[in-house]
Amino acid sequence: MDKPVSDEALQPQKTLGRAEFIALAAALMSLNALAIDIMLPALQQIGAELGVDDENARQYIVTAYLAGLGGGQLIFGPISDRFGRRAPLFIGLALYVSAALIAAISPSFTVILALRFLQGIGAATTRVIAVSAIRDVFGGRQMAEVLSMVMMVFMVIPVIAPSIGQLIMIFGDWSEIFIAMAVLAIVFGTWAAIRLPETLAPENRRELTFSSITKGFAFVLTNRIALCYTLATTSIFGSLFGFISSAQQIYTDTFDLADWFPILFAIGAGLMAISSFTNSRLVGRIGMRRLSHTALVGFTAVSLLWLVLALVDYMPFGLFFVLFSVAMFQFGWVGANFNSIAMEPLGHVAGTAAATQGFLTTLGGGLIGAIVGQAFDGSTVPLAAGYFLTGLVAIALVLIGERGRMFHAVNQPV
């Protein structure tokens, strides 16, 4: 039997076990991955039906959502520090569902982009609430373990989302993909309404004033460790968003594997899920910094090898997939640990901290990813260059944050 995740702070649902808490947090966060990845098989049809001839322009369906997701977190973070975690979550889910349902009947690509932006704003609550609730309950390496488990469950969605999207396309059309997103959000929202406790204790609630909000953001942005690790996460996530934006074109145009796209995409996401699970098992013994710093250096080195081979035009699919898989496996050891290190000193402003970090990571990473995606030229060179450069920037930011040191252990609660 699972023990409750906390004590009186978890009223009214004290019976919520640790496993269910992790599963519910992962389910809520997975709505973000679903909204991105389930759309990928439909990009060509949406473009064809709505008169969007430029294949790269179709990627804006992903970019618009990420822009809303990033900006929305700045709104809901301070709100959740004032009113708690539950109420803002349900407001955001209602916006997510409404935007998806209206997009399903929209005849215009421009209108769909606007609705995707609104859908992203609604989805922002799922990330803010999930991360801040975890920080409300856990700290130190325990937080890294929980975030790793959340990421493992979260990554199941990218494994199956493109296949779900393609299956819907076989029996229907792209509008029904939006309906499917709305239905799943309603299911997860109902689960949260019944079972999710309020994790923010009344004495930890902050005033919702301009002064309080600016002080909260200033505290997050002036903490060296928090800021550097957040920016490093932003950089490294830019590589992931770059791959998501151009994945269909790489598998379809570069390697002529259109029919295999959902399976190959699922394998890559599956490797990240396995990586997140191994991180949750190892981080308590090895430490967040040692594990994530080693993975970051390995990610950058593999990306450099990939870039060199791509530049000399030696990149058969098998080699590409091996290098890409190795890089993404190491990616799974970076994200959760970097988020935990960045959140560790910010527990008293967890909602604002999660919002600030989420905004920078999502919007900044999304913009980097859009640049990488728009640079697609029929080869894997732009993507390889994106992976290498984002890894290099992340290493530089970690060195700044740690005052030139890497791979060292820090005494933390376990």
C-alpha positions in Angstrom: 0.0 0.0 0.0 1.4 3.4 -0.9 1.9 5.9 1.8 0.2 9.3 1.5 2.5 11.8 -0.2 2.4 14.2 2.7 0.4 15.1 5.8 -2.0 17.9 6.6 -0.9 19.9 3.6 -2.6 17.4 1.3 -6.1 18.0 2.6 -8.8 17.2 1.5 -7.7 14.0 -0.1 -5.2 12.5 2.4 -5.6 9.0 1.0 -3.9 9.9 -2.3 -0.9 7.6 -2.5 2.6 8.5 -3.9 2.1 6.4 -7.0 -1.3 8.0 -7.8 0.1 11.4 -7.2 2.9 10.8 -9.7 0.5 9.2 -12.2 -1.9 12.2 -12.0 0.9 14.8 -12.3 2.2 12.9 -15.3 -1.2 12.6 -16.9 -1.8 16.3 -16.6 1.6 17.2 -18.0 1.1 14.6 -20.8 -1.7 16.8 -22.3 1.1 19.1 -23.5 2.9 16.3 -25.3 -0.4 15.0 -26.7 -1.3 18.4 -28.1 2.0 18.6 -29.9 2.7 15.0 -31.1 -0.8 13.9 -32.0 -0.9 16.7 -34.6 2.3 15.6 -36.5 0.7 13.1 -38.8 -2.0 15.6 -39.7 0.2 18.5 -40.7 0.3 17.6 -44.4 -3.5 17.2 -44.6 -4.2 20.4 -42.7 -1.9 22.3 -45.0 -3.4 20.7 -48.1 -7.0 21.4 -47.1 -6.4 24.9 -45.9 -4.2 26.0 -48.7 -0.8 26.1 -46.9 1.7 25.1 -49.6 4.9 25.8 -47.7 5.7 22.7 -45.7 7.8 24.6 -43.2 4.9 26.9 -42.5 2.8 24.0 -41.4 5.2 23.7 -38.4 3.6 26.8 -37.0 0.8 24.6 -35.7 3.4 23.4 -33.2 5.0 26.8 -32.7 1.8 28.6 -32.0 0.9 26.1 -29.3 4.3 26.4 -27.7 4.1 30.2 -27.6 0.8 30.0 -25.7 2.1 27.4 -23.4 5.1 29.5 -22.6 3.3 32.8 -22.1 0.4 31.3 -20.2 2.7 30.0 -17.4 3.6 33.6 -16.5 -0.1 34.2 -15.9 -1.0 31.1 -13.9 2.1 30.8 -11.8 1.5 33.9 -9.5 -2.3 33.0 -9.6 -1.5 29.5 -8.3 0.7 31.0 -5.5 -2.3 33.1 -4.4 -5.3 30.9 -4.9 -3.8 27.4 -4.7 -3.2 24.8 -7.2 -6.6 23.4 -7.9 -8.8 26.3 -9.2 -6.3 27.6 -11.8 -5.8 24.1 -13.1 -9.5 23.7 -13.9 -9.7 27.2 -15.5 -6.8 26.2 -17.8 -8.3 22.9 -18.7 -11.6 24.5 -19.6 -9.7 26.9 -22.0 -7.8 23.9 -23.4 -10.9 21.9 -24.2 -12.8 24.9 -25.6 -10.0 25.9 -28.0 -9.6 22.3 -29.2 -13.4 21.9 -29.9 -13.6 25.2 -31.8 -10.4 24.4 -33.8 -12.1 21.2 -34.9 -14.6 23.2 -36.9 -12.4 26.0 -38.1 -12.0 26.5 -41.9 -9.0 28.8 -41.6 -5.3 28.0 -41.0 -4.9 31.5 -39.3 -7.8 30.8 -37.0 -6.4 27.4 -36.1 -3.1 29.0 -35.2 -4.9 31.5 -32.9 -6.8 28.7 -31.2 -3.7 26.6 -30.8 -2.1 29.7 -29.1 -5.2 29.8 -26.7 -5.0 26.0 -26.2 -1.4 26.4 -25.2 -2.3 29.1 -22.6 -4.8 26.7 -21.1 -2.3 23.8 -21.1 0.2 26.1 -19.2 -1.7 25.3 -16.0 -1.0 21.6 -16.3 2.8 22.2 -16.2 2.7 24.9 -13.6 0.4 23.0 -11.2 2.2 19.7 -11.7 5.7 21.1 -11.1 4.7 23.4 -8.2 2.7 20.7 -6.5 5.6 18.3 -6.7 7.8 21.1 -5.2 5.2 21.7 -2.5 5.5 18.0 -1.3 9.1 17.0 -2.2 12.6 18.4 -2.1 16.2 17.6 -3.0 16.9 14.2 -4.6 13.3 13.0 -3.8 12.0 15.8 -6.1 14.4 14.7 -8.8 13.2 11.1 -8.4 9.6 12.1 -8.6 10.1 14.3 -11.6 11.9 11.5 -13.3 9.0 9.2 -12.7 6.6 11.8 -14.0 8.8 12.3 -17.1 8.8 8.5 -17.6 5.0 8.3 -17.6 4.8 11.6 -19.5 7.0 10.2 -22.3 4.5 7.4 -22.9 2.3 9.9 -24.7 4.9 10.8 -27.4 5.3 7.0 -27.9 1.7 6.5 -28.8 0.5 10.0 -29.8 1.6 10.0 -33.5 0.1 6.5 -33.9 -3.1 7.7 -32.4 -3.1 10.7 -34.7 -2.4 8.5 -37.7 -5.1 6.0 -36.7 -7.6 8.8 -36.4 -6.6 10.0 -39.9 -7.2 6.6 -41.3 -10.8 6.5 -40.1 -11.5 10.2 -40.0 -9.8 13.6 -40.6 -7.7 16.1 -38.7 -10.7 17.8 -37.0 -11.3 14.6 -35.0 -7.8 14.8 -33.6 -8.8 18.1 -31.9 -11.9 16.3 -30.5 -9.8 13.5 -29.1 -7.6 16.0 -27.3 -10.6 17.6 -25.7 -12.0 14.3 -24.6 -8.8 13.2 -22.9 -8.4 16.6 -21.2 -12.0 16.1 -19.8 -11.1 12.7 -18.5 -7.9 13.9 -16.8 -9.6 17.0 -15.5 -12.3 14.8 -13.9 -9.7 12.6 -12.2 -8.0 15.7 -10.8 -11.3 17.2 -9.6 -12.0 14.0 -7.6 -8.5 13.1 -6.4 -6.0 16.0 -6.6 -5.4 17.5 -3.1 -4.6 21.2 -2.5 -0.8 21.0 -1.9 -0.3 24.7 -1.2 -0.6 25.3 2.6 -2.7 28.4 3.5 0.3 30.0 5.3 2.4 29.8 2.1 0.0 31.7 -0.1 1.3 35.0 -1.5 -0.5 38.2 -2.2 -1.6 38.8 -5.8 -0.3 42.3 -6.2 2.0 43.9 -8.7 4.7 44.3 -6.1 4.4 40.7 -4.9 4.5 39.3 -8.4 7.5 41.4 -9.5 9.4 40.4 -6.3 8.7 36.8 -6.9 9.9 36.9 -10.5 12.9 39.0 -9.5 13.8 36.4 -6.8 13.7 33.6 -9.4 15.7 35.6 -12.0 18.4 36.8 -9.6 19.2 33.4 -8.1 22.3 32.3 -10.0 21.8 28.5 -9.8 18.1 28.7 -10.6 18.6 31.1 -13.6 21.6 29.3 -15.1 20.0 25.9 -14.9 16.7 27.2 -16.3 18.5 28.8 -19.2 20.5 25.6 -19.7 17.3 23.6 -19.8 15.9 26.1 -22.3 18.8 25.6 -24.6 18.8 21.8 -24.4 15.0 21.7 -24.9 15.4 23.8 -28.0 17.0 20.7 -29.6 14.0 18.6 -28.7 11.6 21.1 -30.1 13.7 21.4 -33.3 13.4 17.6 -33.8 9.7 17.7 -33.1 9.2 20.5 -35.7 11.1 18.7 -38.4 10.7 15.0 -37.5 8.0 14.3 -40.1 10.1 15.9 -42.9 13.3 14.0 -41.8 11.6 10.6 -41.8 9.5 11.3 -44.8 11.6 13.5 -47.1 15.2 12.7 -46.1 14.9 9.0 -45.5 11.7 8.1 -47.4 10.1 6.3 -44.4 6.7 8.0 -44.2 4.9 4.7 -43.2 7.4 4.1 -40.4 7.2 7.6 -39.0 4.9 6.8 -36.0 7.0 3.7 -35.0 10.3 5.5 -35.3 9.1 8.5 -33.4 7.7 6.2 -30.7 11.1 4.4 -30.4 12.8 7.7 -29.7 10.3 8.8 -27.1 10.4 5.3 -25.6 14.2 5.6 -25.1 13.6 8.9 -23.2 11.0 7.2 -21.0 13.5 4.4 -20.2 16.2 7.0 -19.6 13.9 8.9 -17.2 13.2 5.7 -15.3 16.9 4.8 -14.9 17.5 8.4 -13.7 14.9 7.9 -11.0 16.8 4.8 -9.9 20.3 6.3 -10.1 19.9 9.9 -8.9 19.6 9.1 -5.2 22.9 7.3 -5.3 24.9 9.3 -7.8 23.4 12.8 -7.3 21.7 15.2 -9.7 24.7 17.1 -10.7 27.1 14.2 -11.4 24.4 12.4 -13.4 23.1 15.3 -15.4 26.5 16.9 -16.1 27.9 13.6 -17.4 24.8 13.2 -19.6 25.1 16.8 -21.0 28.7 16.3 -22.0 27.9 13.0 -23.6 24.9 14.5 -25.4 27.1 17.3 -26.8 29.9 15.0 -27.9 27.5 12.6 -29.7 25.9 15.6 -31.4 29.3 16.8 -32.6 30.1 13.4 -34.1 26.7 13.4 -35.8 27.3 16.9 -37.2 30.7 16.1 -38.6 29.4 13.0 -40.4 26.4 14.8 -41.7 28.6 17.6 -43.1 30.7 15.1 -45.1 27.4 13.6 -46.4 27.8 10.3 -44.7 24.5 9.7 -42.9 22.7 6.5 -43.7 19.5 6.0 -41.8 20.9 3.4 -39.5 23.8 5.6 -38.4 21.5 8.6 -38.0 19.1 6.6 -35.8 21.9 5.2 -33.6 23.4 8.7 -32.9 20.1 10.3 -32.5 19.0 7.6 -30.0 22.1 7.8 -27.9 21.7 11.6 -27.7 18.1 11.4 -26.7 18.8 8.7 -24.1 21.2 11.1 -22.4 18.7 14.0 -22.8 16.5 12.0 -20.4 19.1 12.4 -17.7 19.4 16.1 -18.1 15.8 17.5 -18.1 14.4 16.3 -14.8 17.6 16.9 -12.9 18.1 20.4 -14.2 14.5 21.3 -13.3 15.0 19.9 -9.8 18.3 21.8 -9.3 16.7 25.0 -10.5 13.6 24.6 -8.3 15.4 23.5 -5.1 16.1 27.1 -3.7 12.7 28.4 -4.7 10.2 26.4 -2.7 8.5 29.4 -1.1 7.6 30.8 -4.6 7.1 27.4 -6.3 4.2 28.5 -8.5 6.0 31.7 -9.7 9.2 29.7 -10.0 7.6 26.9 -12.1 5.9 29.6 -14.2 9.1 31.5 -14.9 11.1 28.4 -15.6 8.3 27.0 -17.8 8.0 30.2 -19.7 11.7 30.5 -20.5 12.0 26.8 -21.2 8.9 26.5 -23.4 9.0 29.8 -25.2 12.8 30.0 -25.5 13.1 26.3 -26.4 10.2 26.7 -28.8 11.8 29.6 -30.6 15.1 27.8 -30.8 13.3 24.7 -32.1 11.4 26.8 -34.7 14.8 28.2 -36.0 16.2 24.7 -36.2 13.0 23.4 -37.9 12.8 26.3 -40.4 16.4 25.6 -41.4 15.5 22.1 -42.6 17.1 21.7 -46.1 16.4 18.0 -46.8 19.4 16.8 -44.7 20.0 16.2 -41.0 22.7 18.9 -40.9 20.5 21.7 -39.4 19.2 19.3 -36.7 22.7 18.0 -35.8 24.0 21.6 -35.6 21.1 22.5 -33.4 21.8 19.6 -31.0 25.5 20.4 -30.8 25.1 24.2 -30.3 22.4 23.9 -27.7 24.4 21.3 -25.8 27.5 23.6 -25.9 25.5 26.6 -24.7 24.0 24.5 -21.9 27.5 23.5 -20.7 28.6 27.1 -20.7 25.6 28.1 -18.6 26.1 25.2 -16.1 29.8 26.3 -15.7 28.6 29.9 -15.0 26.0 28.7 -12.5 28.5 26.4 -10.7 31.3 28.9 -10.8 33.4 26.8 -13.2 32.8 23.4 -11.4 31.0 20.4 -12.8 30.3 16.8 -11.6 30.5 17.7 -7.9 28.0 16.5 -5.3 26.0 18.8 -3.1 24.6 17.8 0.2 20.8 17.7 -0.1 17.9 16.0 1.7 17.0 12.6 0.4 
